[in-house]
């Protein structure tokens, strides 16, 4: 990927000033205040007090307002309440401009001054609207950070000390502020009684900061010629090699995992983990240091202000996506080259509007322009299907049957014929749309999973099968900890759909994403720890996950999740010391995992026997599956076959597979199962119990009026309270059950040599006379 830049000459400004003022302006004041008011318009102001608007359409600048002569601007930021769409925001959008005498002004869309407030006793170094639009912060060289309401009323003073604050930025969720003083960086959470996190970041002054909305990491640039990346607790994740000059600006892309770094005459485009894609060096003309970097809201362009007063617009080209035999590369802002290595074809696709985003997979290329979606099939590349009215698409995810897009207004699921399949809604969804990222969404085979942004422990699951009841009324899954990343499986049968997620403790859990009825609690099983990223295979239910210094492959993460023994047998962990640090999973196509590390793509094969076994099981070819296992003779294959066969009630195959995997306890249990009447309530309940579904087993027995067996099941599981509850509920039909439960309880207490302590059983205790029947 490369960075292409364009100089937007300030000398072409349309003004009718006197010759004296023109010569004064040609002295090129440093340009440190630049921001986008929409995806096509840039506002900028320097020490000449004039606010200009540069348009991407006309490629020219016009003056929109003039600031007072004693107002020297230091920072500028737009609050776009109407959304940063290509048509510009609504009339309620407001512009914040700060000055070096401690004042800031709030201007409306028509450049009229709404408020002018004296906020600090020294120059304001940073003024920023909060990401949720509820207020703004000002940080000054007097060492004070203040938070103001949207109308300019002081809410609180969150930081107050003697040392000057050079830069301050909001956290993406608006609950914390990061700021720098001297060589230190500090994070101040806004919650009451919260502790300030402070660490030494650079040897010299820290000059710039940026907090990523995508990966929740912080970048800092300093006078020690380095830029560094930190996590939200202040741990160092990356330190760059020393550049030739001080790092004057850093800025994360709002929609993608990019970081732009500015220094003297140099722009560097990096990945958010730190490694570099490309550099753009400026020698003629000499542009000086980059003081200000501002990405457009769609993440496709960046506006840069330099020390010589130049306005530079840059954008990334040659972005690549690879899927099986197809490779898509963005040649320019309005064209994409699609190459098919299977038949040697090479097509250049031109678009009437700027390309914002594109996705490739399952034989389809989906391209989002400013106002349209273009859907290409690899077999009919010359006849795309075009969907109108989708503005500023932020995320595209392609699946086997459908593709999902997240745009400025909502989430949409389309079929590849261009038909709208689903527009999912859940409580509070519309307010959360601007805050959703690709990590909050996952499109599976027949399920769409969305992490709730207001309660990050909540996962909404939408059924994509036509006519399903949960298509518009999603099922909600609640985790114990906030969710960091989610992934719905992309293959399998409609009955075998799973969703995996990593929580804030970096632990991996898996759960069924379908077959979740309201009466049973959702089984969420922990299958891994210390995970940084996960991905499902494109054609089978195999899962790969990356740890700090190794990666793991789960060959049976769904069906075997309830049994730790199966998970242990079917999980393979491999060392990645030769890969280096900061490994990401780029793709998992068929049996090939592609890792991305420091810019290099590293393909790795999974066990091909296991991949073929999964495909055979998917089609229900049990004899073929047995042949594969007998041929390879590997414990992970037998364990995978055993877990799937047990789930599908193939007891004979399951018994052989467990025996080959040396799971003797399960073999004897299956032999006991085969003695029961086939397809009876008892056998079905015992099978559910073997799959770890205790509630389901109990429900089967109660529906089959097998009350005694249901009580026996609870007793076997030591679920004493539930056993007593069932016995009391069916006292009329089975009068002896209460007696049986209480006698079992007495035996249990004798074995433990303890007195009764459970308040549910205490009323039924008989004093010192074990021979008499217990009272009820």
PyMOL commands that set and color helices and strands:
alter all, ss='L'
color gray80, all
select helices_A, chain A and resi 10-12+19-25+429-435+438-440+469-471+564-570+608-618+622-632+635-647+651-660+664-675+681-690+694-703+707-716+720-729+737-752+759-762
alter helices_A, ss='H'
color red, helices_A
select strands_A, chain A and resi 2-8+33-36+41-45+50-55+60-66+73-79+94-99+103-107+113-118+124-129+135-140+144-149+154-160+167-170+176-181+184-189+197-200+206-211+218-222+227-230+236-239+249-252+258-263+266-271+276-281+290-295+301-306+311-317+320-323+326-332+335-340+345-350+355-361+364-369+372-377+380-388+395-398+402-406+411-415+420-422+441-443+447-451+458-463+475-478+483-488+498-503+508-512+524-528+533-536+543-546+550-554+571-575+584-589+592-597+600-605
alter strands_A, ss='S'
color yellow, strands_A
deselect
rebuild
show_as cartoon
